[in-house]
Amino acid sequence: VQLQASGGGLVQAGGSLRLSCKFSNNLFNVYAMAWYRQVPGEQRDVVATITSGGTTFYADSVKGRFTISRDNAKKEVYLQMNSLKPEDTAVYYCNAQKGGGVGRFPWGQGTLVTVSS
């Protein structure tokens, strides 16, 4: 399985970015998918999850600002990030999610989001 995240960049506080993740496995539509983020030296944390049925869950820190969505036909998952804050700066990764919220497959290359104040 290959997980290819894209869409990161440098943005000012209050700005928006849309991340995309392409998933190579044909069983994409049966998996819960999630976005994670990691700051160097810290653990990787779940930001948002979308189940196979489309139910979404968010970390408290991004509720009301981030929106996760998926396109099963394209095997892609997205993260719309609005009202970005400097503390959102991190490398963002996508993965299918298994029990406990951990990633199911080997991590692909993430995409760096940098929010300037």
N, C-alpha and C positions, 0 to 999 in steps of 0.2 A: 504494500500500500504506500502510495506517495501522497503527501500532504503539502500543498504549495500555497503559502500565504502571500498576499501582496496588498498593496494599497497604503502602506505606511509612508511617513514623511515628517517634515517639520511644519508645525502649525502654531499659530499664536493661541494663547488662552482664549477660550470662547469660540474657537473655530470648530470645524467639523472635518472628519475623515470617514471614508468608507473602506473597510477591509474586505477582501475576498479570499476565499480558500477553495482550491480545486482538489477534489478527492478522487483517487484513481480506482477505488474498489467498486465493483458493480452492485454491492450490497449496501450502498450509501443510504438508501431510503429506509433501511431497517434500523439504522443506528441513531442514537441520540448524539448530537454533535455539540461541540463546545468551543468557545474561545477562552484561551488562557493568556496570562501575561506574566512576565518575569523581569524583575529589576536585577542587575548584576549583584551577586552576593546574597540574593534572597531566593526564597522558594517560588516555584511556579504556582500561581493561583488561578482558580476558575473565575472568569469574568461573567460569562453568560452561557446558558445551555438551551438548546432547542431539541425537544424529543422528536421521535419519528412522526408523531401525530401533530406536531406544531406547538405544543405547550412550551412556554418559555420561562426561564428562571434567570435571575440576575443577582450579582453580588450587590450588597447594600450600597457600596461606594459608587455604583454606576446606574442604579435604578433611576429611571426618568430621563436619563441622558443617552444611554446606549440602547440599540435595538438589534437583536439577532434575528436572522431570517434564513431560509434555505430554499433552494430550487432543486428538487429531486431529479428533474429531467436533465439538468446540467451537472448534477452532482457537485453543487457548490453551496457554500455557506457564507453568509455575509455578516458584518458587524458595522452598523451605522453608529458613529460616535459623534455626538453633538455636545456643545458646551464643554469642550475639553478643558481640562485643568492640568497644571504642571505635574501634579501627582499621577496623572495618567501615563506619563512617560515610561515606556517599557518596551520590551520586545514582545510582540503578540504572536501567539501560535494557535493553530486550530488542531483538533483531533476528534475522533469519535470517543465517546465517553463510556466508561464502564462503571460498575458498582464502586461507590466511594468517591466518585467524581474524578478518578484518575484517567489519564489518557489510555486508549486501548492499543494504539499502534506506536511504533517508533516515531519520535518527533521529527518533523520536517524542519526546513529552514523557516524561521519566523520572519516577521516584518517589523522594523523598528518604527515606533511612534515617538516623536519628540515634541513636547508642548512647551513653548517658551512663555515666560511670564511677561 
